[in-house]
Amino acid sequence: MAKTKRGGVLPHPRKNRKRWTKSRLVLNVGACILVFLLFLFCVYTYRINDLQAERDYYREKENHYIKEGKQLEQKKEKLKSREYIEELARRELGMIYPEEKVIILED
């Protein structure tokens, strides 16, 4: 400890504290804003990619249902024909015309 000429103790010397100058404050606030914007960019980029994947999934599903709908329309048109109804009746229900005779061949 340093002593004065009279034997007293000198006060503790102050350390050179860095002052928050205006330019330094602006720089730090700007850096914080930049970090925040970078964080938002990362979050929203991830969210956009997630939404694009979900959109692609639902587009595939839509295309599948459109294709299935077209197949059902074709089947509906096929069911309107007399020949197909007759074929189904013979195959599924075992129906025959009265004048027909069925011959069953064994293998």
LOGU-154383 format. One record per residue: residue number from 1; residue in one letter; chain; y, z, x of N, C-alpha, C, O in turn. Coordinates in pm, whole numbers. Layout:
N
{NUM; 'A'; 'A'; {Y; Z; X}; {Y; Z; X}; {Y; Z; X}; {Y; Z; X}} ...
end
This chain:
107
{1; 'M'; 'A'; {-117; 0; 83}; {0; 0; 0}; {125; 0; 89}; {133; 68; 191}} {2; 'A'; 'A'; {217; -77; 45}; {342; -85; 120}; {436; 28; 79}; {442; 66; -38}} {3; 'K'; 'A'; {510; 83; 178}; {603; 194; 151}; {745; 148; 181}; {769; 62; 265}} {4; 'T'; 'A'; {836; 208; 110}; {977; 179; 134}; {1026; 262; 251}; {952; 344; 305}} {5; 'K'; 'A'; {1151; 240; 291}; {1207; 316; 403}; {1219; 463; 368}; {1212; 548; 457}} {6; 'R'; 'A'; {1235; 496; 247}; {1251; 634; 204}; {1116; 700; 179}; {1114; 819; 144}} {7; 'G'; 'A'; {1007; 633; 193}; {876; 692; 173}; {816; 663; 36}; {704; 706; 8}} {8; 'G'; 'A'; {888; 591; -48}; {836; 557; -180}; {740; 438; -175}; {731; 368; -74}} {9; 'V'; 'A'; {673; 417; -281}; {574; 308; -289}; {640; 187; -355}; {706; 199; -458}} {10; 'L'; 'A'; {619; 72; -293}; {672; -52; -351}; {589; -89; -476}; {469; -65; -481}} {11; 'P'; 'A'; {655; -148; -573}; {578; -192; -691}; {480; -303; -653}; {499; -375; -555}} {12; 'H'; 'A'; {379; -314; -732}; {276; -417; -709}; {341; -555; -715}; {408; -588; -812}} {13; 'P'; 'A'; {321; -633; -612}; {384; -766; -614}; {321; -854; -723}; {199; -853; -742}} {14; 'R'; 'A'; {403; -926; -792}; {352; -1014; -899}; {290; -1138; -838}; {339; -1195; -741}} {15; 'K'; 'A'; {180; -1175; -899}; {116; -1300; -855}; {196; -1416; -914}; {257; -1404; -1020}} {16; 'N'; 'A'; {192; -1524; -845}; {259; -1642; -898}; {178; -1695; -1015}; {75; -1760; -997}} {17; 'R'; 'A'; {226; -1667; -1134}; {157; -1719; -1252}; {210; -1858; -1281}; {329; -1886; -1270}} {18; 'K'; 'A'; {117; -1943; -1318}; {158; -2078; -1353}; {215; -2075; -1493}; {154; -2022; -1586}} {19; 'R'; 'A'; {329; -2131; -1506}; {392; -2135; -1637}; {342; -2256; -1715}; {307; -2360; -1660}} {20; 'W'; 'A'; {340; -2237; -1845}; {303; -2347; -1933}; {427; -2432; -1954}; {508; -2408; -2044}} {21; 'T'; 'A'; {439; -2528; -1871}; {553; -2616; -1887}; {527; -2709; -2004}; {414; -2723; -2050}} {22; 'K'; 'A'; {630; -2770; -2050}; {619; -2858; -2167}; {521; -2973; -2140}; {440; -3006; -2226}} {23; 'S'; 'A'; {529; -3032; -2024}; {441; -3146; -1993}; {296; -3100; -1982}; {205; -3173; -2023}} {24; 'R'; 'A'; {274; -2982; -1927}; {138; -2931; -1915}; {81; -2898; -2053}; {-37; -2924; -2079}} {25; 'L'; 'A'; {162; -2843; -2140}; {119; -2812; -2276}; {82; -2939; -2352}; {-20; -2945; -2420}} {26; 'V'; 'A'; {166; -3040; -2339}; {139; -3169; -2404}; {10; -3230; -2351}; {-70; -3285; -2427}} {27; 'L'; 'A'; {-12; -3220; -2221}; {-132; -3274; -2159}; {-257; -3202; -2212}; {-356; -3267; -2244}} {28; 'N'; 'A'; {-253; -3070; -2220}; {-369; -2994; -2269}; {-395; -3020; -2417}; {-510; -3035; -2458}} {29; 'V'; 'A'; {-290; -3025; -2497}; {-309; -3055; -2639}; {-364; -3197; -2655}; {-453; -3221; -2737}} {30; 'G'; 'A'; {-312; -3289; -2576}; {-364; -3427; -2580}; {-510; -3434; -2542}; {-587; -3508; -2604}} {31; 'A'; 'A'; {-552; -3358; -2441}; {-692; -3356; -2399}; {-781; -3299; -2511}; {-890; -3350; -2536}} {32; 'C'; 'A'; {-732; -3193; -2578}; {-810; -3135; -2689}; {-825; -3236; -2803}; {-933; -3249; -2861}} {33; 'I'; 'A'; {-717; -3305; -2834}; {-724; -3406; -2940}; {-819; -3517; -2901}; {-895; -3565; -2985}} {34; 'L'; 'A'; {-817; -3559; -2777}; {-906; -3664; -2728}; {-1052; -3621; -2739}; {-1136; -3700; -2783}} {35; 'V'; 'A'; {-1083; -3499; -2701}; {-1220; -3448; -2712}; {-1263; -3442; -2858}; {-1376; -3478; -2891}} {36; 'F'; 'A'; {-1174; -3398; -2945}; {-1204; -3393; -3088}; {-1231; -3532; -3145}; {-1325; -3552; -3222}} {37; 'L'; 'A'; {-1147; -3629; -3106}; {-1167; -3766; -3154}; {-1297; -3825; -3101}; {-1366; -3898; -3173}} {38; 'L'; 'A'; {-1331; -3794; -2978}; {-1458; -3841; -2922}; {-1575; -3780; -2998}; {-1674; -3849; -3025}} {39; 'F'; 'A'; {-1565; -3654; -3033}; {-1669; -3589; -3114}; {-1682; -3657; -3250}; {-1793; -3687; -3294}} {40; 'L'; 'A'; {-1570; -3683; -3315}; {-1574; -3751; -3445}; {-1634; -3890; -3433}; {-1711; -3933; -3519}} {41; 'F'; 'A'; {-1600; -3961; -3326}; {-1655; -4094; -3304}; {-1807; -4088; -3293}; {-1877; -4170; -3354}} {42; 'C'; 'A'; {-1858; -3994; -3218}; {-2004; -3979; -3202}; {-2071; -3945; -3334}; {-2174; -4003; -3369}} {43; 'V'; 'A'; {-2013; -3852; -3408}; {-2072; -3811; -3536}; {-2075; -3928; -3634}; {-2177; -3954; -3697}} {44; 'Y'; 'A'; {-1963; -3998; -3645}; {-1958; -4108; -3742}; {-2039; -4228; -3697}; {-2091; -4300; -3782}} {45; 'T'; 'A'; {-2053; -4251; -3568}; {-2140; -4358; -3520}; {-2285; -4328; -3558}; {-2357; -4417; -3603}} {46; 'Y'; 'A'; {-2326; -4205; -3539}; {-2462; -4165; -3579}; {-2479; -4183; -3730}; {-2582; -4235; -3774}} {47; 'R'; 'A'; {-2382; -4142; -3807}; {-2390; -4153; -3954}; {-2396; -4299; -3998}; {-2470; -4333; -4089}} {48; 'I'; 'A'; {-2318; -4385; -3934}; {-2319; -4527; -3967}; {-2456; -4587; -3938}; {-2509; -4663; -4020}} {49; 'N'; 'A'; {-2514; -4554; -3824}; {-2647; -4606; -3790}; {-2750; -4558; -3891}; {-2838; -4634; -3931}} {50; 'D'; 'A'; {-2739; -4433; -3932}; {-2831; -4377; -4031}; {-2817; -4451; -4165}; {-2917; -4484; -4228}} {51; 'L'; 'A'; {-2695; -4475; -4206}; {-2672; -4545; -4333}; {-2718; -4691; -4326}; {-2769; -4745; -4425}} {52; 'Q'; 'A'; {-2702; -4755; -4211}; {-2749; -4893; -4197}; {-2901; -4900; -4205}; {-2955; -4993; -4265}} {53; 'A'; 'A'; {-2969; -4804; -4146}; {-3115; -4801; -4155}; {-3159; -4779; -4299}; {-3254; -4841; -4346}} {54; 'E'; 'A'; {-3089; -4692; -4369}; {-3122; -4666; -4510}; {-3096; -4792; -4595}; {-3174; -4825; -4684}} {55; 'R'; 'A'; {-2986; -4861; -4566}; {-2955; -4985; -4638}; {-3065; -5089; -4615}; {-3108; -5154; -4710}} {56; 'D'; 'A'; {-3110; -5105; -4492}; {-3216; -5200; -4461}; {-3345; -5166; -4534}; {-3415; -5255; -4582}} {57; 'Y'; 'A'; {-3375; -5037; -4541}; {-3495; -4993; -4612}; {-3488; -5033; -4760}; {-3585; -5084; -4815}} {58; 'Y'; 'A'; {-3374; -5009; -4822}; {-3361; -5041; -4964}; {-3353; -5191; -4988}; {-3393; -5237; -5095}} {59; 'R'; 'A'; {-3304; -5268; -4894}; {-3305; -5414; -4907}; {-3448; -5466; -4903}; {-3486; -5555; -4980}} {60; 'E'; 'A'; {-3529; -5410; -4812}; {-3670; -5450; -4806}; {-3741; -5415; -4937}; {-3820; -5494; -4989}} {61; 'K'; 'A'; {-3712; -5297; -4987}; {-3772; -5254; -5113}; {-3730; -5346; -5227}; {-3812; -5382; -5312}} {62; 'E'; 'A'; {-3603; -5384; -5229}; {-3553; -5475; -5333}; {-3624; -5610; -5325}; {-3665; -5665; -5427}} {63; 'N'; 'A'; {-3638; -5664; -5203}; {-3707; -5792; -5185}; {-3851; -5783; -5231}; {-3904; -5877; -5291}} {64; 'H'; 'A'; {-3916; -5669; -5204}; {-4054; -5650; -5248}; {-4063; -5654; -5400}; {-4152; -5717; -5456}} {65; 'Y'; 'A'; {-3970; -5585; -5467}; {-3972; -5581; -5613}; {-3936; -5716; -5675}; {-3987; -5750; -5781}} {66; 'I'; 'A'; {-3849; -5791; -5609}; {-3817; -5926; -5658}; {-3941; -6015; -5649}; {-3971; -6089; -5743}} {67; 'K'; 'A'; {-4011; -6006; -5537}; {-4133; -6085; -5519}; {-4239; -6044; -5622}; {-4305; -6129; -5682}} {68; 'E'; 'A'; {-4253; -5913; -5642}; {-4350; -5864; -5740}; {-4312; -5910; -5882}; {-4400; -5944; -5961}} {69; 'G'; 'A'; {-4183; -5911; -5912}; {-4136; -5957; -6043}; {-4168; -6104; -6066}; {-4207; -6143; -6176}} {70; 'K'; 'A'; {-4152; -6185; -5961}; {-4185; -6328; -5972}; {-4335; -6347; -5996}; {-4376; -6431; -6076}} {71; 'Q'; 'A'; {-4416; -6267; -5926}; {-4561; -6276; -5947}; {-4599; -6237; -6089}; {-4686; -6299; -6149}} {72; 'L'; 'A'; {-4533; -6135; -6142}; {-4561; -6093; -6280}; {-4517; -6199; -6380}; {-4583; -6218; -6482}} {73; 'E'; 'A'; {-4407; -6267; -6352}; {-4362; -6375; -6440}; {-4465; -6488; -6440}; {-4495; -6545; -6545}} {74; 'Q'; 'A'; {-4518; -6521; -6322}; {-4620; -6626; -6313}; {-4745; -6584; -6390}; {-4805; -6665; -6461}} {75; 'K'; 'A'; {-4784; -6458; -6376}; {-4902; -6409; -6448}; {-4878; -6412; -6599}; {-4968; -6444; -6676}} {76; 'K'; 'A'; {-4757; -6380; -6640}; {-4721; -6382; -6783}; {-4733; -6525; -6838}; {-4786; -6546; -6947}} {77; 'E'; 'A'; {-4682; -6622; -6761}; {-4692; -6761; -6804}; {-4838; -6807; -6809}; {-4877; -6882; -6898}} {78; 'K'; 'A'; {-4916; -6760; -6713}; {-5058; -6796; -6709}; {-5131; -6737; -6829}; {-5220; -6801; -6886}} {79; 'L'; 'A'; {-5093; -6616; -6868}; {-5158; -6552; -6983}; {-5126; -6621; -7115}; {-5197; -6601; -7213}} {80; 'K'; 'A'; {-5022; -6701; -7119}; {-4988; -6774; -7240}; {-5078; -6896; -7263}; {-5085; -6947; -7374}} {81; 'S'; 'A'; {-5145; -6941; -7159}; {-5228; -7062; -7173}; {-5362; -7027; -7237}; {-5423; -6924; -7208}} {82; 'R'; 'A'; {-5406; -7116; -7323}; {-5532; -7098; -7396}; {-5652; -7096; -7300}; {-5747; -7020; -7319}} {83; 'E'; 'A'; {-5648; -7181; -7198}; {-5760; -7190; -7104}; {-5781; -7059; -7029}; {-5895; -7016; -7010}} {84; 'Y'; 'A'; {-5674; -6995; -6988}; {-5687; -6870; -6914}; {-5738; -6758; -7004}; {-5820; -6677; -6962}} {85; 'I'; 'A'; {-5690; -6754; -7128}; {-5738; -6653; -7223}; {-5888; -6671; -7248}; {-5963; -6574; -7254}} {86; 'E'; 'A'; {-5929; -6797; -7262}; {-6071; -6824; -7283}; {-6153; -6782; -7160}; {-6261; -6723; -7174}} {87; 'E'; 'A'; {-6101; -6812; -7042}; {-6170; -6773; -6919}; {-6185; -6621; -6909}; {-6291; -6570; -6874}} {88; 'L'; 'A'; {-6078; -6548; -6942}; {-6084; -6402; -6939}; {-6184; -6348; -7041}; {-6259; -6255; -7011}} {89; 'A'; 'A'; {-6184; -6406; -7160}; {-6276; -6360; -7264}; {-6421; -6381; -7220}; {-6505; -6294; -7243}} {90; 'R'; 'A'; {-6451; -6492; -7160}; {-6588; -6519; -7113}; {-6626; -6425; -6997}; {-6734; -6365; -6996}} {91; 'R'; 'A'; {-6536; -6415; -6901}; {-6569; -6340; -6780}; {-6568; -6189; -6805}; {-6664; -6121; -6769}} {92; 'E'; 'A'; {-6462; -6136; -6865}; {-6446; -5992; -6880}; {-6522; -5934; -7000}; {-6578; -5825; -6994}} {93; 'L'; 'A'; {-6521; -6010; -7109}; {-6580; -5957; -7233}; {-6717; -6016; -7265}; {-6785; -5970; -7356}} {94; 'G'; 'A'; {-6757; -6118; -7190}; {-6888; -6179; -7213}; {-6895; -6257; -7344}; {-7004; -6272; -7399}} {95; 'M'; 'A'; {-6785; -6307; -7393}; {-6781; -6380; -7519}; {-6824; -6525; -7497}; {-6802; -6583; -7391}} {96; 'I'; 'A'; {-6887; -6581; -7600}; {-6929; -6721; -7597}; {-6902; -6782; -7734}; {-6883; -6710; -7832}} {97; 'Y'; 'A'; {-6902; -6915; -7739}; {-6891; -6984; -7868}; {-7025; -6974; -7939}; {-7129; -6962; -7875}} {98; 'P'; 'A'; {-7024; -6980; -8073}; {-7150; -6966; -8148}; {-7254; -7074; -8112}; {-7373; -7045; -8113}} {99; 'E'; 'A'; {-7210; -7194; -8082}; {-7308; -7300; -8052}; {-7353; -7301; -7906}; {-7436; -7385; -7869}} {100; 'E'; 'A'; {-7302; -7213; -7823}; {-7339; -7208; -7683}; {-7462; -7120; -7662}; {-7487; -7026; -7737}} {101; 'K'; 'A'; {-7535; -7154; -7559}; {-7649; -7072; -7517}; {-7624; -7029; -7373}; {-7579; -7108; -7290}} {102; 'V'; 'A'; {-7653; -6904; -7344}; {-7631; -6851; -7211}; {-7763; -6850; -7135}; {-7866; -6806; -7187}} {103; 'I'; 'A'; {-7758; -6899; -7017}; {-7876; -6899; -6931}; {-7842; -6811; -6810}; {-7745; -6836; -6739}} {104; 'I'; 'A'; {-7922; -6710; -6789}; {-7901; -6617; -6677}; {-8003; -6650; -6570}; {-8124; -6649; -6595}} {105; 'L'; 'A'; {-7953; -6680; -6451}; {-8042; -6712; -6339}; {-8052; -6589; -6249}; {-7951; -6528; -6213}} {106; 'E'; 'A'; {-8174; -6555; -6213}; {-8192; -6443; -6121}; {-8206; -6495; -5980}; {-8269; -6598; -5957}} {107; 'D'; 'A'; {-8150; -6426; -5888}; {-8158; -6468; -5747}; {-8284; -6421; -5683}; {-8307; -6447; -5565}} 
end
